Amino acid sequence: MRREFFALTVTFLLFVAFPAAFFGYQAIRTYASGVRVIDVIANAPANGGWKPDTVRVNVGERVRLRIAAPDVVHGFEIPALGIAIDEILPGHTEEIEFVATRAGRFPFACTRWCSADHWRMRGVIEVIDPVNPLAHLGAPASPPPYQQLKLDIDAMHPAKSVPAQKPSAARGASLNFDLDTRAQSPSDAFTRLRASSALTDAELWDAIAFAWKQSAGAEQIARGQKLYARDCAACHGEQGKGDGTAGRNLPGMAQMHTHGKRGPSDFTDAAQMFGASDVILHGKILRGGMGTGMPEWGSLYTDAEIWSVVSYIRSLGFDFQ
């Protein structure tokens, strides 16, 4: 009888009491103090990436994300919600709380260069309104500028004219031309000005540099520089020369254009960059480069942030000092 009682006791503890206590603890922890606790694991893409990569919460919920990084250093950001954790060290867990105040789909990403496939570290927070379950899907987005203008952002856009030296906005400040700095390329602007101006080629290019700087503004360029340093420099290089460590072995456009450069674009190459309009650069950042290894940023950046990065990229080809 004692043995049977002992066996029954062990069975009860193993299969009833312990699981009940465990799940009870999980329930208490998950909804402790009115806060819903959600565990998220950040692994490098080769180790599985985000787990889970889709998190669903309800409007009005207070949520605490517990983010663990088992392998390497990661970061975490939900740009549209202004939520960020700068650093999650290997073997550590960081927590951040927020209230889901509006329905929508809000992408999140790793902000530390965790591997060559770092750009694949994407996920989404879906905030659902129980009263209107489809509200988080949002209204259909308007076509981006490059689609509205029917531009092929995958085509090569060589510049028809390039400056003999780096154009200077400071030298061009006294030559104030009214230029469209988004839909036309710097090369196209030069061609149009050249047909009707008595200025030298160098003066025209300086005037073009000034127009691009004025159109962007110092604040927008500075904001773009911060985003570029965080998300682009690892591939395109700190100076924009296409020599970043993580981008050296990317396939570039080789599969689509056999004569194309392998690896990331060199933003200081006037022959390459001055033939593309800002709308084309905006489209490439928004959608990414199909088959090139260039990720899309449209799901993480606001439209204003994309234009900021475009403006900073222009500062690498012009002298905006």
C-alpha positions in Angstrom: 0.0 0.0 0.0 2.8 2.4 0.9 4.5 1.8 -2.4 1.3 2.3 -4.3 0.6 5.5 -2.3 4.1 6.7 -3.0 3.8 6.0 -6.7 0.5 7.8 -6.9 1.9 10.8 -5.0 4.9 11.0 -7.4 2.5 10.6 -10.4 0.3 13.4 -9.1 3.2 15.7 -8.5 4.8 15.1 -11.9 1.7 15.2 -14.1 -0.8 17.4 -12.1 0.8 19.6 -9.4 4.0 20.6 -11.1 2.4 21.4 -14.5 -0.4 23.3 -12.8 2.1 25.3 -10.7 4.2 26.0 -13.8 1.4 27.2 -16.0 -0.1 29.1 -13.1 3.3 30.8 -12.7 3.4 31.5 -16.4 -0.1 33.0 -16.3 0.8 35.2 -13.2 4.0 36.3 -14.9 2.3 36.9 -18.2 -0.3 39.2 -16.8 1.4 40.4 -13.6 0.1 43.8 -12.3 -2.0 44.3 -15.4 1.0 44.0 -17.7 1.1 41.4 -20.5 4.6 39.9 -20.6 5.8 38.6 -23.9 9.2 36.8 -24.3 11.1 37.4 -27.6 14.3 35.8 -28.6 16.8 37.6 -30.8 19.1 35.2 -32.7 21.2 36.0 -35.7 19.4 35.0 -38.9 21.6 31.8 -39.3 20.3 30.8 -35.8 16.7 31.4 -36.5 16.2 35.2 -36.3 13.4 36.6 -34.1 11.2 34.1 -32.3 8.4 35.0 -32.6 8.7 37.3 -35.6 5.1 38.4 -35.3 3.7 39.6 -32.0 -0.1 40.3 -31.6 -1.5 42.5 -28.9 -4.7 44.4 -28.4 -5.3 48.2 -28.4 -5.0 49.5 -24.8 -2.9 46.6 -23.5 0.2 47.4 -21.4 2.9 45.2 -22.8 6.3 44.3 -21.4 8.7 42.8 -24.0 11.4 40.6 -22.5 14.0 40.3 -25.2 16.8 37.7 -24.8 20.0 37.5 -27.0 21.5 34.0 -26.7 24.2 34.3 -29.4 25.6 37.8 -30.1 24.9 41.5 -29.4 21.6 42.7 -30.7 19.5 45.8 -30.6 15.7 46.3 -30.8 13.6 49.1 -32.3 10.0 49.7 -33.3 10.6 53.0 -35.2 6.9 53.9 -35.6 6.2 53.6 -31.9 9.4 55.3 -30.8 10.5 52.2 -28.8 14.2 51.1 -28.7 16.7 49.1 -26.8 20.2 50.1 -27.8 22.0 47.0 -26.7 21.2 43.4 -25.7 24.3 41.6 -24.7 24.8 37.8 -25.3 23.2 35.8 -22.6 21.3 38.8 -21.2 17.6 39.8 -21.3 16.3 43.4 -21.6 12.8 44.6 -20.9 10.8 47.5 -22.3 7.1 48.4 -21.6 4.7 50.3 -23.8 0.9 50.7 -24.2 -0.5 49.8 -27.6 -2.6 52.9 -28.1 -3.5 52.5 -31.8 -4.2 49.7 -34.2 -1.7 49.0 -37.0 1.2 46.8 -38.1 4.5 48.2 -36.7 7.7 46.5 -38.0 10.6 46.0 -35.6 14.2 45.3 -36.3 17.6 44.6 -34.8 19.8 47.8 -34.7 23.1 46.1 -34.1 25.1 44.6 -37.0 24.7 41.0 -35.7 25.8 39.2 -38.9 26.2 39.5 -42.7 22.4 38.8 -42.9 21.6 41.5 -40.2 19.1 43.1 -42.6 16.9 40.0 -42.3 16.3 40.7 -38.7 12.8 42.0 -39.2 9.5 41.3 -37.4 6.2 43.0 -36.8 4.0 44.0 -33.9 0.3 43.7 -34.8 -1.9 45.9 -32.6 -5.5 44.7 -33.0 -8.6 46.7 -32.1 -11.2 44.0 -30.9 -14.0 46.4 -31.9 -12.6 46.7 -35.5 -10.5 43.6 -36.1 -9.3 44.8 -39.6 -8.3 48.3 -38.5 -4.6 47.2 -38.1 -4.4 46.5 -41.8 -4.8 50.2 -42.5 -5.8 51.9 -45.7 -4.1 51.0 -49.0 -0.9 53.1 -49.4 -0.4 55.5 -52.3 2.0 54.4 -55.0 5.6 55.7 -54.2 6.9 58.6 -56.4 9.0 56.3 -58.7 5.8 54.3 -59.6 3.8 57.5 -60.1 6.4 58.7 -62.5 6.8 55.3 -64.1 10.5 55.1 -63.5 12.5 51.9 -63.7 14.7 51.9 -60.6 16.4 48.7 -61.6 17.8 50.2 -64.9 21.2 51.8 -65.0 21.2 55.6 -65.0 24.6 56.8 -66.2 25.2 60.5 -66.0 25.3 62.4 -69.3 27.6 65.0 -67.8 29.8 65.0 -64.7 31.8 67.8 -63.0 35.6 68.0 -63.3 35.8 68.5 -59.5 33.5 68.1 -56.6 30.7 70.7 -56.8 30.7 73.2 -53.9 27.4 74.5 -52.4 29.4 77.4 -50.8 30.7 78.6 -54.1 27.3 78.2 -55.7 25.4 80.2 -53.0 25.4 83.4 -55.1 24.0 81.5 -58.1 20.5 80.8 -57.0 18.6 78.8 -59.6 15.1 77.4 -59.1 15.6 73.7 -59.7 13.5 70.6 -59.3 15.8 68.5 -57.1 13.6 65.4 -56.8 12.3 64.4 -60.2 15.4 65.3 -62.3 18.9 64.1 -61.8 21.9 66.5 -61.2 23.1 65.6 -64.7 19.7 66.5 -66.3 19.7 69.8 -64.3 23.2 70.6 -65.7 22.1 69.8 -69.3 19.1 72.2 -69.0 21.1 75.0 -67.4 24.0 74.6 -69.9 21.6 75.2 -72.8 20.7 78.7 -71.6 23.4 79.9 -69.3 26.6 81.8 -70.0 28.2 80.5 -66.7 31.1 78.1 -66.8 30.6 74.4 -66.3 32.2 74.6 -62.9 29.9 77.5 -61.9 26.8 75.6 -63.0 27.7 72.5 -61.0 28.3 74.7 -57.9 24.9 76.2 -58.4 23.4 72.7 -58.7 25.2 71.7 -55.4 23.7 74.7 -53.7 20.2 74.0 -55.0 20.4 70.4 -53.6 21.6 71.6 -50.3 19.0 74.2 -49.9 16.2 71.8 -50.9 17.2 69.4 -48.2 18.2 71.7 -45.3 20.8 71.1 -42.6 18.4 69.4 -40.2 17.3 66.8 -42.8 20.8 66.1 -43.8 21.9 65.6 -40.2 19.0 63.2 -39.6 19.9 61.2 -42.7 23.5 61.0 -41.5 22.5 59.3 -38.3 20.3 56.8 -40.1 23.1 56.2 -42.7 25.7 55.5 -39.9 23.3 53.1 -38.2 21.9 51.2 -41.2 23.9 51.8 -44.3 27.6 52.3 -43.5 28.3 48.7 -42.8 27.8 47.9 -46.5 28.3 51.2 -48.3 31.2 52.3 -46.1 31.5 55.3 -43.7 32.4 57.6 -46.5 29.9 56.1 -49.0 32.5 54.6 -51.2 30.8 51.1 -51.4 33.7 49.5 -49.3 31.9 48.6 -46.1 33.1 45.3 -44.6 29.7 43.7 -44.7 29.1 44.5 -48.3 32.3 43.3 -49.9 30.9 40.0 -51.1 27.4 41.1 -52.1 26.5 40.1 -55.6 25.6 43.7 -56.7 23.9 44.0 -60.1 26.0 41.3 -61.7 23.1 38.9 -62.3 20.9 41.5 -64.0 23.7 43.6 -65.6 26.8 41.6 -66.4 28.8 44.8 -66.7 27.6 46.2 -63.4 29.7 46.7 -60.3 29.7 44.0 -57.7 28.8 45.1 -54.2 27.2 48.2 -52.9 27.0 51.5 -54.8 29.7 54.0 -54.4 27.9 57.2 -53.5 30.9 59.4 -54.3 31.0 58.2 -58.0 29.6 61.1 -60.0 29.2 59.1 -63.1 26.9 56.7 -61.3 25.1 58.9 -58.9 24.5 62.1 -60.9 22.5 60.3 -63.5 19.9 59.2 -60.9 17.2 61.5 -59.6 16.3 61.7 -55.9 13.1 59.9 -56.7 15.0 56.9 -58.0 17.2 56.9 -54.9 14.1 57.2 -52.7 12.6 54.2 -54.6 15.8 52.1 -54.1 15.8 52.7 -50.4 12.0 52.2 -50.1 11.9 48.9 -52.0 15.5 47.6 -51.9 17.5 46.3 -54.8 16.0 43.1 -56.2 18.7 40.4 -56.3 21.4 42.7 -55.1 21.4 42.1 -51.4 20.1 45.6 -50.7 17.3 45.4 -48.2 14.1 47.3 -48.3 13.7 50.1 -45.7 10.1 51.1 -46.5 8.7 49.0 -43.7 11.0 50.6 -41.1 11.5 54.2 -42.2 8.9 56.9 -42.5 8.8 58.7 -45.8 10.5 61.7 -44.2 13.4 59.5 -43.0 13.9 58.0 -46.5 14.2 61.5 -47.9 16.6 62.4 -45.2 18.9 59.5 -46.2 18.6 60.5 -49.8 19.7 64.0 -48.8 22.7 62.7 -46.8 23.7 60.5 -49.7 23.7 63.6 -52.0 26.1 65.3 -49.6 28.6 62.5 -50.3 28.7 63.5 -54.0 28.4 67.3 -53.4 30.4 69.5 -51.1 27.7 70.8 -48.8 30.1 72.6 -46.4 
